[in-house]
């Protein structure tokens, strides 16, 4: 029981001390106005932080979009240049092939089969390096070729080739 009395005495002493401390120092608890002011200040600060973060994010996204757009435009321009280059190369090849064909026909207007060298014979349509050499070898072995029909005796020269070149031959 003695300890219970001691405990009660200590408790009442603590209450008395804390009561007097609260009575003398009223500034321990914040006032309503300071709580409202601090809350408003915290809200405004948070709003500003959120707004700055949002603006930073938008700027970053805008920069990324601009960079992506620039990269895409660069790739499109490179592709256009490659396409133009390929188109020009194809045009050049077509032109040179067309001119080569014209040269072949024009220069083979009339070729004397008994006097022409290999290069001249190759200008005839359907006559390549091997056929031209075969014609020369046949000429050297047999003598003058007297007609287009005689060309069928040469290996590698068929009726289709003879029909193509006959209008351009002299004997």
WOVENNOR-V538025 format. One line per field, one symbol per residue. ss: DSSP state (H for helix, E for strand, - for the rest). phi: phi as a letter, one per 20 degrees, with the letter a starting at -180 (. if undefined). burial: I if it has 16 or more other ideal C-beta (glycine too) atoms within 10 Angstrom, else O. A space follows every 10 residues. Layout:
BEGIN
ss=???
phi=???
burial=???
END
This chain:
BEGIN
ss=-HHHHHHHHH HHHHHHHHHH HHHH-HHH-- -HHHHHHHHH HHHHHHHHHH HHHHHHHHHH HHHHHHHHHH HHHHHHHHHH HHHHHHHHHH HHHHHHHHHH HHHHHHH--- EE-----HHH HH------HH HHHHHHHHHH HH-----HHH HHH-----HH HHHHHHHHEE -
phi=.fffffffff ffffffffff fffeceefef egffffffff ffffffgfff ffffffffff ffffffffff ffffffffff ffffffffff ffffffffff fffffffdgb dffedfefff fffffnddff ffffffffgf eeofeebfff fffefnddff ffffegfddc c
burial=OOOOOOOOOO OOOOOOOOOO OOOOOOOOOO OOOOOOOOOO OOOOOOOOOO OOOOOOOOOO OOOOOOOOOO OOOOOOOOOO OOOOOOOOOO OOOOOOOOOO OOOIOOOIOO IOIOOIOOOI IIIIOOIOOO IIOIIOOIIO OOOOIOOOOO IOOIOOIOOO IIOOIOOIIO O
END
